């Protein structure tokens, strides 16, 4: 009798443990489904295959191992058939990181939708969100494609610049790059505008693509450029990620990509002019970073020296100055804007063809 009673007690105890475990697993499953829903909503919105005259494709692949998490993208129409693009990566793990990712994407989308150019959207977002990331940080690139002028304007905060192939390829200038949002530093100082002809392809991506490994070595930007060129004129974001996944034997981070293909008639024979912009303060004038930025843009030493003196005068009087470099077949030309024009958050940058030259 005592033996039967003992067995019954053991059975009851095990049943209780199993029941608790089942309830716990059920709760975890429910939380996981909520996380997946939040993930899809915050990171992976549905994007049409065409926005205006711009063919768009997006793709995402989770990491094979422990992921950094937080990769996100967005693309949407603005007025004048312009298209805004957002690609970024929020550090951290778990539901809190997903919530911060949602906050980041919706905030950046709102600023672009309100009419801010990419650089100024990053600048305002950095001020607004620095204290809301709970110790995490976000790298992000914002861009606006303007079909009327066949231009792509982008600004990065600690994020890899896009790869552009076709007759409009370019080597990005990374000197004086802006820091990530949440790093405790001002961001949104740099912006690039370039012509995007009809045979060009622009690929925005998160660092999981270039930090994937093959035989112990990083895939890197150069190999990713090669993959994009090999995919040809009909490259898609899914094709780019598939190419990386096929080549790499380790993909320890999430991968997200957005590929843009403009209308075939978009100034296909136009030599790609560029406009490089950077907002400078006294801290930027320490060392030789401004000189290296001008050299990377192809500015000759005499013009660079004159521009630097103008920048120093503007920073000394107003605390900051905006340096613009226009690059075309004729070379590089420089202008410097005083701080008077830097405080209108909705102000538009000058068109590539209309940029004045002061230095």
N, C-alpha and C positions, 0 to 999 in steps of 0.2 A: 504494500500500500504506500509506504513511504517512498519507495522507488518510483512508483507511478506518479506520485505527487511531485517528486523532484523533476521527473522528465517533463511533466506538464508545465512546471515553472520555467524550466529551461526553454521549452518550446514557446511559451508566452513571451519570455524575455527576448528571444531571437525575433519573434514576430514584431515586437515593439520596435526593435532596432531596425529591422527591414522596413517597417512602415515609416519610421522617421527618415531613414535614408531615401526612400522613394519620394517622400514629401520634399526633402531637401533638394533632390535631383530635379523634381518637378519645378521647384521654385527657381533653381539655377537655369533650367531650360527656358522658363518664362522670361527671366532676365536676359538670357542670351538672345531670344527672339526680339525682345525690346531693343537690345543693342544693335542687332542686325537692321531693324527698322530705322533706328537713329542713324546708323552707318549709311544706309542707302539714301536717306533723306539729306544728310549733311554732306556726305562725301561724293556720292555718285548719282547726281540727278540725271534724268533722261535728257539727252541732247539731240535735237533734230539733225538729220544727215546734211541738211542745208540750212544756213541762216542767211537770208538775202541771197546774194550771188556767191557766197563763200561756202565751199564744201567743208564740212567739219566732221571729225570722228574722234571719239574718246574711248579709252579702255583702261581697265584696272586689273591687276593680278596681285593677290595677296602673297606674302613672303612664304618661303618654304620653312623658315625657322622663326625664332622670336622676332616679330616685326617692330620697327619703330612706331608704326601706326600713324594714322592721321592724314594720309594722302587724300587730297581732294581736288576737284576741278569744277568749273562751270563755264558756260558759254551762252550768250544771250544777245538779242538784238537791242541796239540803241537807236536813237533817231537818225535819220539820214541813211538808213540801211547799214550803219556802222555795226560792228560786232565786237563785244567785249569778251575777253578770255581771262580766266583765273585758274591758275594751277599752283598748288602749295602743299606743304607738309607741316603738320603740327606735331611737336614732340610729345612724349608721354604715352601712357597706356590707359586702358579701361574706359568706363563710361564717362568719367570726368573729362578725359581727353577728347572723347567724341563730342561731348557738349561744347567744349571750347572750339572744336573744329567747326561745328555748326555756327557758333557765334562769329568766327572768323569769316566764313564764306558769306554769310548773310550780310555782315557789316561791309565787307569789300564790295559785294554786289550792289548794295545800296549807294555807296559813294560813287561808283562808276555810273550807276543809273541816274544819279543826281547831276551828272555832267562833269565830275572831276576827271582830269587827265590822270593816267596811271601813276605818275610820280606823286602828284598831290593827294591822290586817294591813299597811297601808302603812307604818306606823311601824316595825314589826319588819322588814319587807322592806327598808326604807331602810337600816337598820343592818346587815342581813345581806349586802346586795348592792352597797353603795356601792363596795367595793373589787374587785368581780368584773366590772365592766363595761368594763374596759380603756380608760377615758377617755370612753366613750360615756355617754349618759344615757337615761332612759326616762320619758316622760309616761304616766300611766295613771289610769284611773278604775275603782274597784271599787264594786259595788252589791249589795244583797240585797233581793229582793222578798219580803214576808211576806203571804201571802194571808189569814191569819187576822185581820190588822189592816188589810189593804188599804194597806200602807205600802211605800215605796221608800226605802231608806237608802243613800246613796252618799258616797264620799270621793274626792277627786281629788288627784293629785300632778302639778301643772303641766299638767293636761289639761283640755280644754273640758268644762264640765258638760253633762249631758243636756238635751235639749229635751223638754218635756212639753206636750202639747196636750189638748184636750177641756175638761171642766169643772174640771180640776185644773191649769191652766197656772200657771206661776210665773216670776218673774224671779230668777235665781240671784244670791246674794250672793257676790261674788268678792273682797272685801276680806279680807286675812289668808289668802289662799290658800296652800296648801302647795307647796313647790318640787318639781321632778322628782326621781326616784330617780337617784342617781349625780351629783348636782350638788354633793356635798360638804357639804350642809346637812341638818339634821334635817327629816323630812317626816312627814305623817300627823297634822297638828294639827287639820284641819277635817273636819266631817261634817255632812251635811244629811239629815233624815228628813222625808218629806212623804207625805200620803195620795195614793193612786193609785186613783181611782174607776174604775168599769167602763167608762166611755166615754173614758178617757184613753189616750194612746199616749206611751210614753217612747222616745226615740231617743238612743242613745249612738253616738258617731262619732269618727273621727280627724280631725286638722286639715286633711287633704287635701281634705275636702268644703268647708270654709269658706274655704280658701286657693286653690281653683280660681278662675279669672279669666274675666270676661265684659267685653269691650271695655276691657281693661286694669284693671278694678276687681275686687277680691275679691268672691266670692259672699257671704261674711259670714254671721253667725249669723242675722240678721233675715231674709234671703232664704231661708235653709235652713228656718227656722220656717214661712215662707209656703209653701214647697214641701211640707212635711210636712202642713200643714193642707189644702192642695189635694188631696193624695192621699186624704184622708178616713179613715174608720174602718177600712179594710182596708189601710192602708199597710204596706209591707214594707221591709226593708233594701235589697233589690235595687231596689225602686221609687224609694227615696230617692236611691241612687247613680245610677240611670239618669236621674232628673230633673236632678241636678247635671251629669252628663256631657252631657245634651242642651242645657242652658242655657249651659254654659261653653264658651269656645273654647280655653282652656288648662287642662290638669289636670296640673301638673308634679309632683305627689306622689301616692303611693298613697292609696286611699280605702277605708276599712273602716267598717262600720256594724252596729249591733245594735238591732232594734226590738222592743219588748215591748208586748203588748196583754193586760191582765188580763181575768179572767172578767167578763162583762157585769153580773153581779149584785154586783160588788164596790163597795158603798157609793157608787152612782152619784150620789146626791143629797147627799153629804157635802161640806160646805165644807172645802177642803183645809187642815188645820192643818199647821204646819211646826215642826220643831225644828232650830235651828242651834246647832252646838257648835264651840268652838275652845279648844285648849289653849294657854295663854299663859305666857311666861317674861319675865324682865326686859327682854330685847331687844325684845319686842313692845310694851312699855310706852313705848318711846322714840317721840316724835312723837305723832301723833293717829290712828294706825291703828285702835286699839280704839274710840275715839269714832266714827270713820267706819263701822266694822263695826256698832256698835249703832244708829247712825242708819239704815244701810241695812236693818237688820232692823225698823225702825219703832219703836224704843224711844224714849220721850219723854225730854227732856233731864234732868229731875230724877231719873228712875229710872236713866238712864245714869250720871249722876254718882255715885249711891249704889253702883251696881254696880262702877264703876271703883275706888272706894275699897276695896271688899271684895276685888277682884282684887289691888290693890296690896298689901294686907295679907297675902293668901295667898301671893303671889309672894315678898314679903319674908321670910315665915316658912319656906316650904317650897321656894321656888325655882320653883314653877309652880302654876297654878290652871286649872280647867276652867270656862269661861263657857258657859252654856246660855241660849238665847233661844227661848221658845215663842211662836209667832205664830198667832193665830186671830181669829175675828170680834170678840172683846173687845179685841183689841190685842196688844201684845207684852209678855211677862213674862219676867223674868230671874232666874236662879239662879247661884250660884258654888259650886263644889265645891273643897275643899282638896286638896292633893296626896295625901292619905291614900288616896283612891280611884282614883288614876291609875296605879298600878303593877301592877294585876291585868290581864294581857294578855287574859284570857278573859272579863273582866267585860262584861256587856251594858249598853247604854244604857237609860235609862228610857223607858217607853212614852210616846207622845205624850200620851195621856190621863192619865198619872200623874206627869208631870214636876212636881216641887215648885218653889215660888217663894220665893226668899229675898231678893229685892231689888225 
